[in-house]
């Protein structure tokens, strides 16, 4: 091994199972951000084709609509990015805590703090090699599926929406924002690993070196003197040690606990907001059958339009129904 950076892919393969949660968070963040921009582009393509087919290309601009749609997609992507930064940072904090002895050993071998900082960031970027493509592939499949559902749900307005294809803006935005999210999330764990002293390796090795037959026998004797609650925790540890260690490290570090709580709280807020927006879009894209396509209102908001105007409009070509409504602005 000629360079110390060659340890990064080796460590990634060794700790592949322990980094599963981090890679899942990265893939989920890339999936959501790529799906948002992909659906925005797919909707604009369908709207552009429908307007050209219905009204012609002489009055179509589409610049303002595109900027508004992409602005909404960017705002939602930033919210997803904030939640992903909190979740990935909390997961990386737990990973760094589990490998305190490893970073202390690197410091004792002569690694500087800047090298440890760079090591953690490059290791987080190494996980992006598998997480980012997985998120992009899932986003492309989800965009095609949602486009097909929307095309069947609203055949009039959304009949021109393309179903198959890969969104170039969605792919580029998802990959770029995903890598940026990982870089932002790895700052705090990298600083934590940078502050590990070389003595941590010696102290951790001293604690683990004394674990032998006598320690195991003492633990068995202590088992019957512990309360039932602690026995349940030890039983959970034997069944699934990764979950138990994750819970322990999450509650041990207050900053990581706050990050994970904030991530879950932001995810709940996003879920409630998306539920409300979905209901609003259902009314906007799929209006009720009695919704008029054209309303004729008097200039002074009075009932000055004669009843004979309805019969005159009904005689025009292309008009199916004409009815009056009573409302107040």
N, C-alpha and C positions, 0 to 999 in steps of 0.2 A: 504494500500500500504506500504510494508515493505522496498522497495528500490526505489530510485529515478529513476533508469533505467527502472522501469515499466511504466514510462511516455512515453517511446519511442513508443511502439505499439499503445498506446492510441492516441498520437499525430499523428502517421502515419495514423490512421483511420480518425481522424478529418480533417487533411489536405490532404486527398487522392485526392481531385480534384485539389488542388493547386500544388501537386507534379506530376501531370500527364506528364508534359513536361520532368521532370527529369527522370522519369521511362521510358518514350519513348526513350530518349537518351541512357540510359543504355541498354535497350533491342536492340536498333539498333546497338550499338557498339558490343554487344555480338553476335548478328546475323552475322555481317560482319566478325568478327574474327573467329568464329566457321565455317562459310561457306568457308573461305579461306583455313583453315587447312583440312576441310573435303573434299574439291575438290582436294587438293594436294594428300591426301591419296587415294582417289578414282581413280585419274589419274595414280598413281604409281601401284595400284593393277591391273588396266587394262593393263598397259604397261608391267608389269611382266608376266601376263598371256599370252599376245600376243607374247612376245619374246620366252617364253617357248614352246608355241604351234608352232611357226614358225621355230625357230632355235634349240630348245631343251634346256635342263637345264644344259648342260655340259659347256657352255660358259657364263652363266648368272651370273652377280654379282649384279648390281643394287644399290650398296652402294653409288657410286658417284652421280648417278642420284637422289637418294632419298635425299641426303644431299643438292644438289643444289635446288631441288624443295621446300624442307622445308625452305631453306634459303630465297628463294624468298617470300614464304608465310609469314615468320616471318617479313621480311622487310615491306611488305604491311600491315601486322597486326600492326606493330609499327606506321605506318603512320595513320592508322585508330584510333589507340589508342591515338595519339597526338590530332587528331581532336575531339575525344570523350572527352578527358580531358578538352579541352577548352570549349566545349558546356556544359558539365555537371557542370563545375565550374561556368560558367556564370549563369546557371539556379539556382544553389544552392546559389549564391550570392543574386539573387533576392528574393529567399525564405527566406534567413536570414534577409534581409532588411525589408520584410513584417512582420517579427516576432520579431522586435527589442524590443517591449514591453514585450514579453514573456521571452526573454533571460535576460532583465533587471530585471524582476520579480524573475527569478531564482537566479540572483546575490544578490538581496535584501533579499532573503530567506536564504542565506548562502552558495550558490553553489560557489565553487572556479573556477578559470579560467581553470584549468586542467579538472575539471568535465564538464564544458561547451564544451571544446574541444572534450572530449570523447563522449559527448552526440550527437554532430553534426555528428561525424564520425559513431557512431553506428546507428544513424537515417538513414544516407545514406546507410549503409550496410543493414538496415531493408528493404529498398526499393528493394534491390537486390533479396529478397526472391520471388518476383513475376516477376521482370524484367528479371532476368537471365534465369529462365526456359522458359519464353516466347520467348526470343531470341534463345535459344537452339532448341526449337521445330520448330521455323520458319527456322532456319538454316538447320536442318535435312530434312525438306520438300523441301527447295530450292536446297539442294545438290542432292536429288533424282530426282527432276525435271530437273535440268541442266544436270545430268548424262544421263537421258533418251534422252534429246535433242541432246547431243553430240554423243550418240551412234547411233542415227538415221542419224545425219549429216555426220559422218565419219564412215561408217560401216566396212571399211577395217582395219584401225589402231585402232579404238576405239570399235571394236565389242566385245572385252572381258571385257570391263569396267562394273563392277557390278552397278546395278541401285538401288536396295533396300538395306537397312541396315543403321545402325547408326555408324558414325565414332567416335571411342573412342578417338583418338588424337584430333579431332576437338572439341568434347564435353569438354574434359579436358582443352584444350588450351583456348577455348572460355570462360569457366567459370572462370579459373584462371586469364586470362588477363582482363576479365570484372570486377572482384572484385578488382584487382590491379588498374584498371582505376578509379574506384569509390574512392578508398583510396587516390590516387594522386589528384583527382579532389576535394575532400572534405577538403584538407589542407587549402587552402586560405579562403573558407567560414567559416571553424571552427575557424581560427585565428580572422576573423572579428567578429564572435559571441563572442569569448573569450574577446575581447576588449570592449564589451558593459558594461557601468557602471551601478550600481544600480539606479542612478538617472534617467536613460532613462525611466524606468517604471513609475516614478512619473510624468515626463514631458509629456510623451505620454498620461497618464491617465488624466492629467490636460487639454490637448488639446481636448480629446474626451468627457470629462465630460460636457463641455459647449455646446454641440450640443443638442439643444432642439427645441422648437417651434419657439422661437425668431430667432434662427440661420437659421432655414428653411425659415422663412418669409424674413429675410434679403437676403438670397441667391436667392429667387424668385424675389425680387426687383432689385437685382444686375444683374439679367439675361438679362433684357432689356437694360442695359447700357453697356454690354460687346460687343466686336466686333463679327462679324459673324464667324470669324475663331474659336474663343474660344467657341462660341455656338456649332459649329460642333464637337469640341473635347468633350464637355459635352454630346452631343447627342450620340457620340460613346461610352462614358463611361456608359451611361444608357443602351445602347444596349448590350455591351460586356465589363463589367468592368475589367475582367481579362486581356484582350488584352491591354487595356489602361494602367492599372497598370504595366504590363510587359514592355511596351514601355517606360513608365515614369522611372521606376527603371533602365532600361537598359541605358538610356541616363543620368540618375542622377549620376551614378557611372562610372567614366572614366575607371577604371580597368575592370569592367564587360563589358563595351562597347567594349573595345579592345579585350577581350577574345571572345566575340560573333563574332566580325568582323574577328578575326583571324581564328575562327572555320569555318565560312562560306567561307573564302578565301581558306583555306586548303581543304575543301570539293569540291570547284570548281576545284582546281588543281588536286585532286584525280580523279574527274570525267573526266577531259580532258586527264589525263594520262591513265586511264582505257580504254577510247575510243580508244586511239592510240594502246595500248597493245592488245585490242580485234581485231583490224584490222590486227595487226601483227600475232596473233595466228590463225586468219582465213586463212592467207596465209601459215602458217606453218603446221597446222593440215589438211587443205583442199587444197592441191596444185592443180594447173591447170592440165588438162589431159595430156598436152604435157611435163610435167616435167619428166625427165628421172630418172629411178631407179638406173642406173649405167652409169657412164661416163668414157670413155677411152680417155686419154690425153697423148700425147707424153711427154717424160721425159724432153726434152729441149724446150717445148712450141712452137714447129714448126709443120707445116703440113706434118709430115713425115709418118703418118699412111696411108697405101695404101687404095684405094677404094674397093679393093677386100676383105678387112677385114670385111666390113659390110655384104657382102654376106655369109662369113664363119660364122659369129656370128648368122646370121638369121637362119642358118640350125640347130642350137643347140636346144635341147629340152627345152621348157618353155619360149622361147623368142618369143614375139609377133611382135614387130616392132623394126627396127634399122634405125636410121637416123643420118645424120651428121649436125653439127652446126658450125657456124663461130663466134668466140668470141675472145676477148683479155682480158687477166688478168691485 
